[in-house]
Amino acid sequence: MGSTDVIDLSSDEEEQPTRTNHLIDFQDFKFLVPLASVRGDLEGPPGIFNTNGTGTGDYEVKKSAAAASQNGRNRLRINPRFLHSNATSHKWAFGAIAELLDNAIDEVNNGATFVRVDKFISPRDCNPALLVQDDGGGMDPESLRRCMSFGFSDKKSESFIGQYGNGFKTSTMRLGADVIVFTRHKKNMKETTSSVGLLSYTFLTQTGCDDIVVPTVDYEFDTISGSLKRLIRISEKQFSSNLSVLLKWSPFASEDELCRQFDGIGDHGTKIIVYNLWHNDDGNMELDFNSDSKDIVITGARKPLHHGLMNKGRAGSQEILTQKNVATRLRYSLRAYASVLYLRMPENFKILLRGEAVEAHLIANDLMYRECILYRPNIGGITGAAVVTTIGYVIGAPNVDVEGFNIYHKNRLISPFLKVASNSYGKGRGVIGVLEANFVKPTHDKQDFEKSVLFQRLETRLKEMTYEYWDLHCHRVGYDNKKLPKDVRESYRLQHVEASPPLDIVTTGTSTPLKHTSNPKSSSEANVNNLCPIALQFSKFKIKPKSGQVKRKHGAESFSQLPKTYDDNSNGDVIMVDLLKKKSKGFERFHDTKILILENKKLHEQCAEYEREHRKLLVKLSSNFFLFKLDSFDERG
C-alpha cells in the first residue's frame, strides 16, 4: 500500500497536510485486541493487552511531544501513549460508562429524551462493541473536533455535570482501544450536518504516529430526501485521505456502510461505538454481554455465594440478603448502578439498557426509622447553605451487611455507600445515608471527592451522625442499647428473641421512585422539600434533648423521625418478611406506649420553643411599631 496523507485535525483550516504518515497494510490484522506497535522504538504502554484500570501507562517523552512549529505558530504535540495514560484515571469500567451517560443527561437542555446503551456487533470481525446513543442536539463539525481534542469544554453552566472537557477521551479509551463517533446537528431548518470522527489507539500505534491524529469527515444532510452529500471543508484530497483511514481502521469497510450508521439517529443526535474492548488479566473481555440479556456486567466482579453457608439457615439467608442489595449489585451490574446514578431523573428522559428502560431507585426508599439531619458547612468562615442528610437503617437490618453514605454532587452519585464508621465491633452496621453535597468538588473521574478540608469536615460529621443515630435506634433492630433503662432493654431483647426464626426472603422488582421535581437544577431548598418535608417546619429550632437521650453535635439539627412502614408488598429489591410479626400483644402495647411518651415529650419541648420565639417576635414587633410611631410624630412636628 502506498502512502496516504492524514491531516492533523488540530489545524484543519490549513490548505495542505501538516505531515505524511505511511500506513502499513496488515493483511492478516483482526480487530480482536490491539497488536504491539510495528516500530521497535514505540512499544505499547504497560497493560495494553490486559487493562484493569490500575496501570500507569508510562511512556517516554520524545522530541515530538514538545511544542512544534507549524507555519510560524507553536502548538503542543501529544504522544499517542498519552491516551492510555489519561484513561487510567478511571479505575472502574462503570465509572467510564457513567461519563458517557452524563454527556447524554447534559443534552436534556437540547431536547434529549433518551440515552441507549447496548451491545453492538462489529460488521468487520463480528466482535462485540459498546454502543451509547442519545437523541440530543448533536455536534456540528467544529464541536466534534473540539470534543475529540483535549482540555476543551463548552459546559459553563452550573446545571451541567461535565466541566473539564476530558471525560469523553478518558472514558472511551478506558473501555476500549478505539472509538468512532457519528453525530448529526440541525443548525437551522435548512442546514443539517452529519460528521464522523475516529479516535483510534490501534491506528496511532500501528502506523507509528508520534502525534494524536483524529480523522474526521463531514456531510450535508438533506432532510427531505434523506441523502448525504460530502461537505468539503479544506480539499477533496483531505476528505479522501481521512475517509480512507476511517474505512481501514473502523468496523466499517465502505463509505455506504459508514453512512448507514446515521439511519438510526434521526434529525439530530450522537452515536458512540467503542470497539476493541479491553480484556482483564484472565484474558476475558472486561464487559460481559452474555450473562444477562438485559444487563451489562463486569466479568468476575460478582462474588459467588459461599456454599457452606447456604445450608446453615440464618447465616445463608443473611448472605443472600446482602448479595441482592443494591449496594452489592451496583459493583458488577450496570443496570443496578444506573438506577441509583442520578438523584432526580429529568422528566421524560430514559436510560435504555439492552432495550429495556432503567427504573430509578431511590436509596432513601430502602430505609426504615428514617431521620433528616441538617448540616451547614463552614466555607471560608461563612456558613453555607444547609445540606439535608437522610439517614436510617436499611430494610432487613441487622441481617443485611450494608452501610455507608451515598454522596451526590449536582444530582450525580459520586461516592456510593462510603463507609465512615471505622470500628471492629460493628457500630454503624446497617446504617445508610443519602445527601447531595454541592459544596465539595469531585475528582476528574467523578468517582471520589478531592480530599479538601471541607470534605474532611463533612466526613467527620457523617461519622458522628452514624454513631448518634446508632445510639438512638440500634435497639429497634435487635442490638443492645446500653443507654436505655434496663427494663426497656430487656423488653426489646425479649422481642427479638421471640422473632428469631430462620429468615423468609421475598424478592420483588425494582423499587418505585418517589415523585421528585424534574428540574435538573438542584438546590438545598429542593433537597429539603424532596427528602424531608418536615424540615421546613423545624429548620429554625434546635430540639433540646432530654436526659438519657443522645445529644446532637454542633452544626446539625435533627427533625422528628420518619418511621418507614413496610410489608411484603413494599418497595425494595429484597425485602425481609417482618421479623416482629410474632411478638406478643403485650410487648406491642408496651413498645407503643414508650414511643408515645417520648414523642409527647418532644412535642411539648417544641411547643415551648415555639412559644418563646412567638413572645420574642411580639416584643420585636411592638418595639418596631413604637419606633415607627415616634418617627411619624417627628415628621409631623
C-alpha positions in Angstrom: 0.0 0.0 0.0 1.3 3.4 -0.9 1.5 6.4 1.4 -1.7 8.1 2.5 -1.9 11.7 3.6 -3.5 12.1 7.0 -4.5 15.6 8.1 -3.9 16.5 11.7 -7.3 18.0 12.6 -5.9 20.2 15.3 -5.3 22.6 12.5 -7.5 21.6 9.6 -8.0 25.1 8.5 -4.7 24.9 6.5 -4.8 24.1 2.8 -2.1 21.4 2.8 -1.5 18.5 5.2 0.8 19.1 8.1 2.7 15.9 7.5 2.6 12.5 5.8 2.3 9.2 7.6 2.9 5.8 5.9 0.0 3.4 6.6 1.2 -0.2 6.7 -1.1 -2.8 5.1 -1.7 -5.6 7.6 -3.4 -8.3 5.5 -4.0 -10.6 8.5 -5.0 -7.9 11.0 -8.0 -8.8 13.1 -9.8 -6.4 15.4 -9.6 -8.7 18.5 -7.1 -7.0 20.7 -4.6 -4.2 19.8 -1.4 -5.6 18.4 2.0 -4.3 19.5 3.5 -1.4 17.6 5.2 -2.1 14.4 8.1 0.1 15.4 10.6 -1.2 17.9 11.1 2.2 19.5 7.3 2.6 20.1 6.2 -0.4 22.1 2.7 -0.3 23.5 2.4 1.0 27.1 2.2 -1.4 30.0 -1.1 -3.3 30.3 -2.2 -2.7 26.7 -3.5 -6.3 26.3 -4.9 -6.7 29.9 -6.1 -3.3 31.1 -7.7 -3.4 34.5 -7.6 0.3 35.1 -4.7 0.3 37.5 -1.7 0.6 35.2 0.1 3.8 34.7 0.9 3.6 31.0 4.4 5.1 31.3 5.9 6.5 28.1 9.0 8.3 27.0 8.5 11.9 26.1 10.3 12.4 22.8 11.0 15.4 20.7 7.6 15.1 19.1 5.9 15.8 22.4 7.3 19.2 22.6 5.7 22.3 21.1 6.3 22.1 17.4 6.3 25.0 14.9 3.6 24.9 12.3 3.6 27.7 9.7 5.1 30.0 12.1 2.8 29.1 15.0 3.6 26.9 18.0 1.2 24.1 19.1 1.5 21.2 21.5 2.0 17.7 20.1 0.8 14.9 22.3 2.2 11.4 22.1 -0.5 8.7 21.4 0.6 6.9 24.5 -0.9 9.7 26.5 -4.4 8.3 25.5 -3.7 5.2 27.6 -2.1 7.1 30.5 -5.0 9.6 30.5 -7.6 6.8 30.5 -6.1 5.1 33.6 -7.7 7.9 35.7 -10.8 5.6 35.5 -10.2 2.6 37.7 -13.7 1.3 37.2 -15.3 0.5 33.9 -18.8 1.6 35.0 -17.3 5.0 36.0 -16.2 5.4 32.4 -19.7 4.5 31.1 -21.2 7.0 33.6 -19.2 9.7 31.9 -20.9 9.0 28.6 -24.3 8.9 30.4 -23.5 12.3 31.9 -22.9 13.7 28.4 -26.4 12.5 27.4 -28.0 13.9 30.5 -26.4 17.3 29.8 -28.1 17.1 26.4 -31.6 17.3 28.1 -31.2 21.1 27.6 -31.1 20.4 23.9 -34.1 18.2 23.8 -32.7 14.7 24.6 -35.3 12.2 25.7 -33.2 9.0 26.0 -29.7 7.5 26.1 -29.3 4.0 24.7 -26.6 1.6 26.0 -26.4 -1.7 24.1 -24.2 -4.3 22.6 -23.0 -3.7 19.0 -21.6 -6.4 16.7 -18.8 -5.2 14.5 -19.6 -6.0 10.9 -15.8 -6.3 10.1 -15.0 -9.1 12.6 -18.3 -9.9 14.4 -16.7 -9.0 17.8 -18.9 -7.2 20.4 -18.6 -3.5 21.0 -20.3 -1.0 23.3 -22.9 1.4 21.8 -24.0 4.6 23.5 -26.5 6.7 21.6 -28.7 9.7 22.5 -31.2 12.0 20.7 -29.7 15.3 21.9 -28.7 18.2 19.8 -25.7 16.5 18.3 -22.5 18.3 17.3 -21.6 20.4 14.3 -18.2 19.8 12.6 -16.4 22.3 14.8 -17.9 20.9 18.0 -17.0 17.3 17.1 -13.3 18.4 16.7 -13.3 20.2 20.0 -14.9 17.1 21.7 -12.2 14.8 20.4 -9.4 17.3 21.3 -8.0 17.8 24.8 -9.0 20.2 27.5 -11.8 21.9 25.8 -15.3 22.2 27.3 -18.4 24.3 26.2 -20.1 23.4 29.5 -20.0 26.5 31.7 -23.4 26.3 33.3 -23.8 25.2 36.9 -26.5 22.7 35.7 -24.1 20.7 33.6 -22.5 17.6 35.2 -19.3 17.7 33.0 -17.0 20.6 33.3 -13.5 19.6 32.4 -13.7 18.7 28.7 -11.8 15.5 29.2 -14.5 12.9 30.1 -15.1 11.6 26.5 -11.5 10.8 25.9 -10.7 9.2 29.3 -14.0 7.2 29.4 -13.8 5.8 25.8 -10.1 4.9 26.0 -10.7 3.3 29.4 -13.3 1.0 27.8 -11.6 0.1 24.6 -8.7 0.9 22.3 -10.8 2.6 19.6 -13.9 4.7 19.3 -15.9 6.1 16.4 -18.4 8.8 16.7 -21.4 9.6 14.5 -23.2 12.9 15.2 -25.9 14.9 13.4 -26.7 18.5 14.2 -29.5 20.6 12.9 -28.3 24.2 12.7 -31.5 25.6 11.3 -34.4 24.5 9.1 -32.3 24.4 6.0 -28.9 23.3 7.3 -28.1 19.9 8.9 -24.7 18.4 9.2 -23.5 14.8 9.8 -20.0 14.1 10.9 -17.9 11.1 11.7 -14.7 11.1 13.9 -12.3 8.3 14.8 -10.1 8.3 17.9 -8.1 5.0 17.5 -5.2 4.0 19.7 -4.7 1.0 17.4 -4.3 3.2 14.3 -1.9 5.6 16.0 0.4 3.0 17.4 0.5 0.6 14.4 1.2 3.4 11.9 3.9 4.9 14.1 2.3 8.2 14.6 4.1 10.5 17.0 1.2 12.8 17.5 -2.6 12.2 18.1 -4.3 12.3 14.7 -8.1 12.3 14.5 -9.5 11.6 11.0 -12.9 13.2 10.5 -15.3 13.6 7.6 -18.4 15.7 7.3 -21.6 15.5 5.2 -24.6 17.7 4.5 -27.9 16.0 5.3 -30.9 16.6 3.1 -33.9 16.3 5.5 -36.3 16.0 2.6 -34.7 13.2 0.6 -32.6 11.7 3.5 -29.5 11.7 1.4 -25.9 12.7 2.4 -23.6 14.9 0.4 -19.9 15.3 1.1 -19.0 18.5 2.9 -15.5 19.6 1.7 -14.0 21.8 4.4 -10.4 22.0 3.1 -9.9 20.0 0.0 -11.1 16.8 -1.7 -7.7 15.3 -1.1 -8.0 15.9 2.6 -11.5 14.4 2.7 -10.4 11.3 0.8 -7.4 10.8 3.0 -9.4 10.9 6.2 -12.1 8.7 4.7 -9.5 6.0 3.7 -8.3 5.9 7.3 -11.8 5.6 8.6 -12.6 2.7 6.3 -9.4 0.9 7.1 -9.4 1.2 10.9 -13.0 1.4 11.8 -15.6 -1.5 11.9 -17.0 -0.3 8.5 -15.3 -1.2 5.2 -17.2 1.1 2.8 -18.5 4.6 2.7 -22.0 3.4 2.1 -21.8 1.2 5.2 -20.4 4.1 7.2 -23.2 6.5 6.2 -25.9 3.9 7.0 -25.0 4.3 10.7 -26.8 7.7 10.6 -30.1 6.0 9.7 -31.0 5.3 13.3 -30.0 8.8 14.6 -32.8 10.8 13.0 -32.6 14.6 12.6 -30.2 15.1 15.5 -28.3 13.0 18.0 -25.0 11.2 18.6 -23.9 7.6 18.3 -20.7 6.4 20.0 -19.2 2.9 19.3 -16.3 1.8 21.4 -14.7 -1.3 19.9 -11.6 -3.4 20.6 -12.8 -3.6 24.2 -10.2 -4.3 26.8 -9.7 -7.7 28.4 -8.9 -8.4 32.1 -5.9 -10.2 33.4 -7.5 -13.6 32.8 -7.9 -12.9 29.1 -11.7 -12.4 29.3 -13.5 -9.3 28.0 -14.0 -6.9 30.9 -17.6 -6.1 29.9 -19.8 -9.2 29.9 -22.8 -9.0 27.5 -23.8 -12.7 27.7 -24.6 -13.4 31.4 -27.7 -11.2 31.3 -29.5 -10.3 28.1 -31.0 -7.2 29.8 -27.8 -6.0 31.5 -24.0 -5.4 31.1 -21.9 -6.9 34.0 -18.3 -6.7 34.9 -16.6 -10.1 34.3 -15.5 -11.7 37.6 -16.8 -8.8 39.8 -19.8 -10.7 41.2 -18.7 -12.7 44.3 -20.2 -16.2 44.4 -22.2 -17.3 47.4 -20.4 -19.5 49.9 -22.0 -22.9 49.5 -21.0 -23.8 53.1 -23.3 -21.0 54.4 -26.2 -21.9 52.1 -27.0 -24.9 54.3 -26.7 -23.0 57.6 -30.1 -21.4 57.6 -29.9 -17.9 59.0 -26.3 -17.3 58.0 -27.0 -18.3 54.4 -30.1 -16.1 54.3 -28.2 -13.1 55.6 -25.6 -13.6 52.8 -28.3 -13.8 50.2 -29.9 -10.6 51.5 -26.6 -8.8 51.4 -25.7 -10.0 47.9 -29.0 -8.9 46.4 -29.0 -5.5 48.0 -28.4 -2.7 45.5 -25.2 -1.7 47.4 -23.7 -5.0 46.4 -25.2 -5.3 42.9 -24.1 -1.9 41.6 -20.5 -3.1 41.8 -21.0 -5.5 38.9 -24.4 -4.7 37.4 -24.7 -1.6 35.1 -28.5 -1.7 35.5 -28.2 -1.5 39.3 -25.6 1.2 39.1 -27.5 3.3 36.5 -30.7 3.0 38.7 -29.0 5.0 41.6 -26.6 7.1 39.5 -28.9 10.2 39.5 -30.8 11.5 42.5 -33.5 13.0 40.2 -34.1 11.7 36.7 -35.1 14.5 34.3 -38.7 14.4 33.2 -39.4 12.4 30.1 -35.9 11.1 29.9 -35.0 7.4 30.0 -31.9 5.3 30.2 -32.4 2.3 27.9 -30.1 -0.6 28.7 -30.1 -3.5 26.3 -33.6 -2.4 25.1 -35.2 -2.0 28.5 -35.7 1.2 30.5 -33.7 1.5 33.7 -36.1 2.3 36.6 -34.8 4.9 39.1 -34.1 3.5 42.5 -34.1 6.0 45.4 -31.9 4.7 48.2 -33.9 6.7 50.7 -36.8 4.3 50.0 -34.8 1.4 51.3 -34.5 2.9 54.8 -36.5 2.4 58.0 -36.6 4.6 61.0 -35.6 7.5 58.9 -34.4 10.8 60.1 -33.4 14.0 58.3 -30.4 15.9 59.7 -29.2 19.4 58.6 -25.6 20.0 58.1 -24.3 23.6 57.4 -20.8 23.6 56.1 -18.4 26.4 57.1 -16.9 27.7 53.8 -14.2 30.4 54.3 -15.7 31.4 57.7 -19.2 31.8 56.2 -21.9 29.3 57.0 -23.1 27.7 53.7 -26.5 26.6 52.6 -28.0 23.7 54.6 -27.4 20.2 53.3 -30.1 17.6 54.2 -28.9 14.1 55.1 -31.5 11.3 55.2 -30.3 8.5 57.4 -31.8 5.3 58.6 -31.4 1.5 58.8 -31.5 -0.5 55.6 -34.6 -2.7 55.4 -33.6 -6.1 56.7 -31.1 -4.8 59.3 -29.3 -6.3 61.1 -29.2 -9.2 58.7 -28.0 -7.1 55.7 -24.3 -6.3 55.9 -24.5 -2.9 54.2 -23.6 0.5 55.4 -22.3 3.9 54.3 -23.3 7.3 52.8 -24.3 7.9 49.2 -23.0 11.3 48.4 -24.3 13.0 45.3 -22.9 16.1 43.6 -25.1 18.1 41.2 -27.6 15.3 41.1 -24.8 12.7 40.2 -23.7 9.9 42.5 -20.0 10.3 43.3 -19.4 8.1 46.3 -21.8 5.1 46.7 -22.0 3.7 50.2 -19.0 5.5 51.5 -18.0 3.9 54.8 -17.2 6.4 57.5 -17.6 4.3 60.7 -14.3 2.6 61.2 -14.5 0.2 64.1 -14.2 -3.6 64.7 -17.2 -4.1 66.9 -19.9 -3.4 64.3 -21.2 0.0 65.4 -22.8 1.6 62.4 -23.6 -1.7 60.6 -26.8 -1.3 58.6 -26.9 2.5 58.8 -27.2 4.2 55.4 -27.4 7.8 54.5 -28.2 9.9 51.4 -27.1 13.5 50.7 -26.3 15.9 47.9 -23.1 17.9 48.7 -22.5 20.6 46.1 -20.0 22.5 48.2 -17.3 19.9 47.8 -15.5 19.1 44.5 -15.3 15.7 42.9 -12.2 14.3 41.3 -11.9 14.3 37.5 -13.2 10.7 37.2 -16.2 11.6 39.3 -15.7 8.5 41.5 -14.4 10.3 44.6 -14.1 13.7 46.1 -11.0 15.9 46.4 -9.6 15.4 49.9 -10.1 19.1 50.8 -10.6 20.5 54.3 -14.3 20.8 53.5 -14.6 17.2 52.6 -12.7 16.0 55.6 -15.1 18.0 57.9 -18.0 16.5 56.1 -16.6 13.0 56.5 -16.1 13.6 60.2 -19.6 14.9 60.6 -21.1 11.9 58.8 -19.2 9.6 61.2 -20.7 11.5 64.1 -24.1 11.2 62.6 -23.7 7.5 62.2 -22.8 7.0 65.9 -25.5 9.3 67.1 -28.1 7.6 65.1 -26.8 4.2 66.2 -27.1 5.2 69.8 -30.7 6.4 69.3 -32.1 3.5 67.3 -29.9 0.4 67.4 -32.3 -1.4 69.9 -35.1 -1.1 67.3 -33.3 -3.6 65.0 -32.1 -6.0 67.7 -28.9 -4.5 69.1 -28.4 -3.9 72.8 -28.6 -0.2 73.6 -26.9 0.4 76.9 -28.1 4.0 77.0 -31.7 2.8 77.7 -33.1 1.8 81.1 -32.6 -1.8 81.9 -36.3 -2.7 81.8 -36.6 -1.2 78.3 -33.5 -3.0 77.1 -34.9 -6.3 78.5 -38.2 -5.8 76.7 -36.5 -5.2 73.3 -34.2 -8.2 73.9 -37.2 -10.5 74.6 -39.0 -9.2 71.5 -36.1 -10.1 69.2 -35.5 -13.4 70.9 -39.1 -14.3 70.0 -38.7 -13.1 66.5 -35.6 -15.1 65.6 -36.7 -18.0 63.3 -34.9 -18.5 60.0 -35.3 -15.6 57.7 -38.0 -15.6 55.0 -36.9 -13.8 51.9 -39.3 -12.2 49.4 -37.8 -10.8 46.1 -39.6 -8.1 44.3 -39.0 -5.8 41.3 -37.1 -2.6 41.3 -38.4 -0.1 43.7 -40.7 2.7 42.5 -39.2 6.1 42.8 -40.6 8.9 44.9 -42.0 11.8 42.9 -39.2 14.4 42.7 -39.0 17.6 40.8 -37.9 17.1 37.2 -35.9 20.3 37.1 -32.2 19.3 36.6 -31.1 22.3 38.6 -30.6 21.3 42.2 -30.6 23.4 45.3 -30.5 23.0 49.1 -34.1 24.2 49.2 -35.2 21.5 46.8 -33.3 18.9 48.8 -35.2 19.9 51.9 -38.6 19.7 50.2 -37.8 16.4 48.5 -36.0 14.5 51.3 -37.7 15.8 54.4 -41.0 17.7 54.2 -40.9 18.3 57.9 -37.5 20.0 57.7 -39.1 23.4 56.8 -41.2 23.4 59.9 -38.3 22.9 62.4 -35.3 24.3 60.5 -35.1 27.3 62.8 -35.3 25.5 66.1 -33.0 23.1 67.8 -34.7 20.5 70.0 -33.1 20.2 73.4 -32.6 16.5 74.2 -33.9 15.1 77.4 -31.6 13.3 79.8 -30.8 9.8 78.7 -31.1 10.8 75.0 -28.1 11.3 72.7 -27.2 14.9 72.1 -26.6 16.1 68.6 -23.2 17.6 67.7 -22.9 21.2 66.9 -23.7 22.1 63.3 -26.6 19.7 62.8 -30.3 19.8 63.5 -32.4 16.8 64.0 -36.1 16.5 63.0 -38.8 14.2 64.1 -38.5 10.6 63.0 -39.9 9.4 59.8 -40.6 5.8 60.5 -40.6 3.6 57.5 -43.6 1.2 57.3 -43.1 -1.8 55.1 -44.6 -5.2 54.4 -44.3 -8.0 51.9 -45.5 -5.8 49.0 -43.5 -2.7 49.8 -40.7 -1.4 47.6 -37.2 -2.8 47.5 -35.1 -5.3 45.6 -35.0 -7.7 48.5 -37.4 -7.4 51.4 -37.3 -9.5 54.6 -40.6 -10.5 56.0 -41.3 -8.6 59.2 -39.4 -10.3 61.9 -41.6 -8.8 64.6 -44.9 -10.5 63.4 -44.7 -13.0 66.3 -44.1 -10.6 69.2 -46.7 -10.7 71.8 -49.5 -8.1 72.0 -48.4 -7.1 75.5 -44.9 -6.1 74.2 -46.6 -4.3 71.3 -48.6 -2.2 73.7 -45.6 -1.6 75.9 -43.5 -0.6 72.9 -46.2 1.8 71.5 -46.7 3.4 74.9 -43.0 4.1 75.3 -42.9 5.7 71.8 -45.9 7.8 72.5 -44.4 9.1 75.8 -41.1 10.0 74.1 -43.0 11.7 71.2 -45.2 13.6 73.6 -42.2 14.9 75.5 -40.6 16.0 72.2 -43.8 17.8 71.1 -44.0 19.6 74.5 -40.4 20.8 74.1 -41.2 22.0 70.5 -44.3 23.8 71.6 -42.4 25.6 74.4 -39.8 26.6 71.9 -42.4 28.0 69.6 -44.0 30.0 72.4 -40.6 31.5 73.3 -40.0 32.5 69.7 -43.5 33.9 69.5 -43.0 36.1 72.5 -39.7 37.4 71.1 -41.4 38.2 67.8 -44.2 40.1 69.6 -41.7 42.1 71.6 -39.7 42.9 68.5 -42.9 43.9 66.6 -44.0 46.1 69.5 -40.7 47.9 69.6 -40.7 48.4 65.9 -44.2 49.8 66.0 -43.3 52.2 68.8 -40.3 53.4 66.8 -42.5 53.8 63.7 -44.9 56.0 65.7 -42.1 58.1 67.0 -40.7 58.7 63.5 -44.2 59.7 62.3 -44.6 62.1 65.2 -41.2 63.7 64.4 -42.1 64.2 60.8 -45.4 65.9 61.7 -43.5 68.1 64.2 
